[in-house]
């Protein structure tokens, strides 16, 4: 096992990509010990992200050209899955970071800011965003040689504790991409997140009041949605596959906690005629069914990851047909994983018994996190897109979601 500390870990992992899995597993094990207590208290995951930063996990997907490890994005999702198995809120924010950190250079290579990317790696920035597509866009207005930013966005997961924000405001009726330091004057985090799940996801509202935006903070201007090339629209399936791995990790964590509890604490039912709960035929059968479903969901998620990875590798040569086919696989994984994760995280209580509902364990946090997050983007509409693709060869274009 590799020690999870500082630059030595990062250097070791650059020599052996598989070592990142050991780093993530060690961190997840540490997070698991206090996850229920910290989740109950709704403690912002500042400590967890300090550990992720010190371990080198925040910079691994960046290109070696800018000092990163060049770790494949599809493989980084395995790390999101591992962290989510201990704390789904932290895993979610790590996945968001991996997607958002690719904003520089991710939309217009002619404006790629190499200095920004090098600095992001050198200072190990934590990236987040503020882009709820169902709310009015943020607005940039000219101010001297720069701009002023105004507006507010709810559901800004992780933005309050991030170093940099990836945002998409309007400028004269056109959407632009801005990389904005979180701590710039006028960026206000509003502590209004009070939901029963994702208590550590810092998903409250972010308000922007006359925030100074320098000309260099504007990375690119997007063409109208219907004119965007396929490579420019891959961010959405990337984010959706991140959700898949968060739900999958949460379900894996719930079943793992249940296994440990059944082995050590659950008592056999009187009518079972067995001495240990691990020998109860009903527990064996239903645990086996849950595990089988989970293994199948993992396989589908991994397949979707490979398909999307191949699409991303085509870069500007990616066609809309290829992008649609890859997105359809991601959305199929989203539909399946949502169902499996919700069922697994709820059914484990049938196996563990009544004492497992005590708040001292916090086993319900997995279901609460999955249930809360999955409602932001109704899975029935993802099922419709899977059917639409396989029947009609297309996906309904819904900005921000498909």
N, C-alpha and C positions, 0 to 999 in steps of 0.2 A: 504493500500500500504506500502510495506516495504521500509525503507530508503536505498538508494543505496550508502552505504559508509562503507568501511573498514571491519575489523574483525567482527564487530557486525552482519553485514549482513550475512557473511559466517556462523557464528555460528547459527543464526536463521534458515538459509536454511538447515543446517544439520539436524535439528529437523523436518523439513517439506519440503520434496522434491518439492512440488508444488509451494513453495515460490520462487523458481528460476525463474518461469515464470513471476512473478510479478517484480522481479529484472530486467529481460531482457526487459520487456515492459516499465519499467520506463527509462531504459537506451535508448531504441529505441526512446522513445518520446523526450528525450533530444537531441539525435543525429539528429533527423528529423528537428529540428529547424534551424540547421546550415548546414545540409547535402548538399544542393544545392550550397551554397557559397563555402564550403570547397572542394566540388567536382570540381567546376569550376577552382579553384586555384590549384588543384592537390596536396593538402597538405598531406604529409605522415600522416597516422592515428595513430601517436604516442599518441596524447591526448586521442583518443578513446580507445586505448589499455590500457592506464593507468587507465581509468575508468573501463574497463572490469576486469583488474587485481585487483583494489581496491574493486570491488564488489564481488570478489571471483569466477568469472566465468571461470577463466583459469584452475582451479584445480579440478573442480567438477567431471570429469570422472575418476580421479585417484582413485585407491582402498583405502579404509580406512586403510589398512595395512601400507600405506605409507603417511597417513595424509590427503588423499583426501576425497571427499564426497561420492564416490561410485555411482555416478549418472549414470544411464544406458545410453550407447552411443546413442541408438535410441531416447531417450528423450532429449539428448543434441542437437539433430538435430532440435527439436522444438525451441530451443534458437537461433540456426543459422537462422532459418526461420524468427523469430521475429526481430533479428538485421538486417537481409537483407531487411526487409520491410521498414526500414529507410535508410539504406546505404548498398547496395549489396556488395560493395568492402570490407567493414569491416566484414560483415557476411561471406563472402568467406574466409577471413583470419582467422576468428574464427573457421570455420569448418575445415580448414587446420590444425589449431593448435590442435584440438581435435584428428584428425587422427595421426598427427606426434608425439604428446605427448605420444602415446602408443608404440613408437618404442622400448624403453628399455623393454626387456622381451617379446616383441611381436613376435619374430622369433625363439628364442632358450631359453627355460625356464632354461636350465642348466647354462646359462650365464646371467641370470637375475640380474641386478645391483640394488639391493635394496637401497643402499646408494644414487645412482644417482636419483632414483625415489623420495626418501624422500627429497632430496635437491631441486628437481624440484618443489615439492609442497611447501616446506618451503619458497623458494625464488620466488615462483609464476612465473616460467619461461614462456615466450611466445615461442612456438616452431614453426618452419617453416621448409622448405626443399629446395633442389636444385637438382631436378631429372628429368629434361625434357628427356623422353625416346627416343626422335627422334634425339638426339645429342650424340656425342661420350661420353663415360663414363669418369668420373673423374678417375685419376690414383694415386694409392698409391705405393710408392717405399720405400724399407727399408732404414733406416737411424739410425744407432746405435741401441738403444733398442726400437725405434719407427719407424715412417715413415714420409715421406714428401708427401703432397697432391698437385696435379697440375691439371689444367683444368678449363673450364668455362661452365656455363649453363645459357641459356636465360630463360625467363618466370619463374623466381624464385620468385613467388608471396610471399610477406611478408618477404623474407629472410633478406632484408636490415635493418629491424627494430626489428627482432626477437632476443631472447637471445640465443637460441640453434637451430642448424640445424640438420636435419635428412637426411643423404646422403648415397649413395650407390655406392662407387667407386670400381674399379677393383684392385685386389691385386693378382699378378701372375696368371692372367686369370680367377680368381674367384671373384664373387661379394661379398663384405662385407658390413655390416651395421655399420655406424659410427655416433656417437653423438658428434657434434663438437660445441664448443662455437663460436658464431657468431663474437665476437670481438677479436678472436685470430689473431695474426700478419699474414698478407698475405691474409686474406679474404677481398676482395675488392668489394664493391657494385658500380656498374656502372649505372649511372642515364640515361638510354637510353629508358625508357618507354614513348612513345609519341603517344598513341592510343586514339581513340575518346571515348572509354569506359574504365571502371575499373581504372579510373584515380587515385584512392586512394589505389589501390591494391599493389603498390610497386612491380610490376612484371618485373622489369628490370633484367639485367644480373648480375650474381655473378661470380667473378673470384677468383681462388685459386692459389696463387703463392708461392710455396715452404712452404706451411703451415705445421707446426709441428703437427703431430698426434701421441699422446701417445698410447702405446699398450692397455691401459685401455679404450681408446676412441672407440676401435673396439669392438662392442657388439657381433657380430656373423658373421659367414661365411655362405652364402646361397648355397644350393646345386644347380646344374644346373636346369634351369627352368622346364624342362620336368620331373625332379625327385622330385620336391617339393611336399610335402603333401598338401592336400586341405586347412588345417587351415593356412598354410603359405601364401596362395594366396588371402586371404579375404580382404587385404588392398585395392585392386582395386575396388571391389564393394562398400566398405565403402566410398572411395573417390567419386565414381560416385553418390552415394546417397547424399553425401554432396552437390554436384553440383545441384542435383534435388531440394534440400531445399533452396539453394541460389536463383535459378530461381523462385521457388515458392514464396519465400519471396518478391522478387523484383516485381512480378506480383501483389501480395497482396498489396504492398505499392503503386504501380501505380494506382490500382483501388480505394484504400482508398483516395489517393490524389485527384483523379477525383471526388469521391463522395463529398468531402469537397468543392471542387471548384464549382461543379454544384450547390450545395446547397447555396453557398454564392455569386457566381460571374457570372456564366453563365446566359445569357439572353435568354428567349424563342424566337424562330424564328417567324417572322411576321405571317406566314401562319399556325402556330400551333393552334391559337385560345385559348391559355392558358395564364395564368398570370405569371406562374413560370416555370422555366426550369425543375424542378422536376416533373412537371405534363405533360410534352411533351410526347406523346405516343411513339415516336421513341426512345427517350432517355430511357424511361422506358423499352421498349422491349430489346434494345441492351445492356443496363446495366444488365438486368436480364440474358441475354444469356451469357455475360462475367462472371457474378457471378456464374452461374450454372456450366460452364466449369471449373472455378477455384475451386469450391467445389469438383467436381469430381477428379480433379488433386490432391487436398489435400488428398482425401480418398485413391487414388492409391499410393501416396507417403507414407502415413502412413502404408498401407498394406505392401509395400515393406520393410519399416522399421521393422515391426514385423517379417517378414519372415527372413530378414538378422539377426535380433537379435537372433532368434531361432537357426540359423545356427552357429552364433558366440558362443552361449552358449554350443554347442557340443564340442568346443575346439578341442583337438587332435583326438577326435572320429569322426569328420566331414569327410564325404566321398566326393569324387569328384562329384558324382551325386547330392548330397545335395547342395554342393557349386554351381554347375552349375544351379540348379533350383532356388536358391536364387538370383544369379546374373541375371538370365533371368527376374525375377520380378523387380529388380532394373533397368535394362536397359529398360524395358517396361515403367517404371515411367519416366525415362530420356527422352525417345522419346516423350511421351505425354506431360510432363511438358515443354519441350523446345518449342513445338508448341503452347501450351496454353499461356505460359509466353510471347513469342514474339508477339502473336496476341493481348493479353490483353494490354500490354504496348504500343502498337501502336494504337489500336482502341480507347483507351480512349480519344484521341484528337477529334475523330468524335463526342463524347458526350460533350466535354468541349467547343469546338469552337475555333476560330482563335486567340483570345487574350491569350489563354492558351499556345501558342507557344513562348511567350515572355521568354527570357533568365532569367528574374528575378525569374521565378518559377522553372526552371530546371526540368520540368516534363519529359523531354526526357532522363534523366540520367538512368532511369530504363531500357528502351529499349536498350540504348547504352551499358550498362553493360552486359545485357543478350546476346545481339548480339555478342559482343566482345568475351566473355568467351565461348559461345557455339561453336564458330568456331575452337577452339583448338582441339576439338574431334568431328568430323563430325557426326551428329546425324543419318544420313542415315546408317552409319555402325553399330550403335546401333540397329536400326530397323532390319538390316540384322541378327544380333545375336538373336533378339527376334524370328524372323521367323525361323532361323536355329534351335533354341531350340524346338519350338513347332512343327516343321516338322520333325526334325531329332534327337532331344534329345541331341544336343551338341551345344557348342559355339566355334567359331574360336579362337584359342589361339593367341592373339596379345599382346606381352609383354608390360606392362605399360598401357594397355587400356582395355583389357577384362579379 
